[in-house]
Amino acid sequence: MDAVVPWSRLLALIEPHYSKAGNGRRPYALATMLRIHFMQQWFGYSDAVMEEALHEVPLLRHFAGLDGGTDTMPDETTILNFRHLLEHH
């Protein structure tokens, strides 16, 4: 999918609307969230199932750029909020 999806162009379109680090919890990398969103679309995962899959399937974590040993995983609300961001913009 790295050869087919124009990641850099998509990231550039979304970046102005994506959360910046500030007073709250540090946001996940935009590229990670976009890859998670794409996996949801490709596999038909709900937000809750996507969260669970990230915990259980190393290949999905790897594609998203997450390290299961050191990184926290986005929860279903974070995934939902990112999808709403994309829908809104």
C-alpha positions as CSV (number, residue, x, y, z in Angstrom):
1,M,0.0,0.0,0.0
2,D,3.0,2.3,0.4
3,A,3.4,2.3,-3.4
4,V,-0.3,2.8,-4.2
5,V,-1.5,5.3,-1.6
6,P,-0.2,8.9,-1.9
7,W,0.5,9.2,1.8
8,S,2.4,12.4,1.7
9,R,-0.3,14.2,-0.3
10,L,-3.0,13.0,2.0
11,L,-1.1,13.9,5.1
12,A,-0.5,17.4,3.8
13,L,-4.3,17.9,3.2
14,I,-5.2,16.7,6.7
15,E,-2.3,18.3,8.7
16,P,-3.8,21.8,9.0
17,H,-6.9,20.3,10.7
18,Y,-5.2,17.8,13.0
19,S,-4.6,18.4,16.7
20,K,-1.3,19.9,17.8
21,A,0.5,19.1,21.1
22,G,-0.7,21.4,23.8
23,N,-2.2,21.2,27.2
24,G,-3.9,17.8,26.9
25,R,-2.6,14.4,26.0
26,R,-0.1,14.3,23.2
27,P,-1.9,13.4,19.9
28,Y,-0.8,10.3,18.0
29,A,1.2,10.8,14.8
30,L,-1.0,11.9,12.0
31,A,0.4,9.2,9.7
32,T,-0.4,6.5,12.3
33,M,-4.0,7.7,12.6
34,L,-4.5,7.9,8.8
35,R,-3.1,4.3,8.4
36,I,-5.5,3.1,11.1
37,H,-8.4,4.8,9.3
38,F,-7.4,3.1,6.0
39,M,-7.2,-0.3,7.7
40,Q,-10.7,0.3,9.1
41,Q,-12.0,0.9,5.6
42,W,-10.2,-2.0,4.1
43,F,-11.2,-4.6,6.7
44,G,-14.6,-3.2,7.7
45,Y,-13.6,-2.8,11.4
46,S,-15.7,-0.7,13.8
47,D,-13.8,1.7,16.1
48,A,-13.9,-0.8,19.0
49,V,-12.8,-3.8,16.8
50,M,-9.9,-1.6,15.4
51,E,-8.7,-0.8,18.9
52,E,-8.8,-4.5,19.8
53,A,-7.1,-5.5,16.6
54,L,-4.2,-3.1,17.3
55,H,-3.6,-4.8,20.6
56,E,-3.8,-8.3,19.2
57,V,-2.4,-8.3,15.6
58,P,1.3,-7.3,15.3
59,L,1.0,-6.9,11.5
60,L,-1.6,-4.2,12.0
61,R,0.5,-2.4,14.6
62,H,3.5,-2.5,12.3
63,F,1.6,-1.1,9.4
64,A,0.3,1.7,11.6
65,G,3.8,2.5,12.8
66,L,3.1,1.5,16.4
67,D,5.4,-0.6,18.6
68,G,3.4,-2.8,20.9
69,G,6.2,-2.9,23.5
70,T,6.6,0.8,24.0
71,D,3.7,2.7,22.4
72,T,0.2,3.1,23.7
73,M,-2.6,2.2,21.3
74,P,-5.3,4.6,20.2
75,D,-8.6,3.8,21.9
76,E,-11.9,3.6,20.1
77,T,-12.8,7.2,21.0
78,T,-9.5,8.5,19.5
79,I,-10.2,6.5,16.4
80,L,-13.8,7.8,16.3
81,N,-12.7,11.4,16.7
82,F,-10.2,11.1,13.9
83,R,-12.8,9.7,11.6
84,H,-15.1,12.6,12.5
85,L,-12.3,15.0,11.8
86,L,-11.9,13.5,8.3
87,E,-15.7,13.6,7.7
88,H,-15.9,17.2,8.8
89,H,-13.0,18.4,6.6
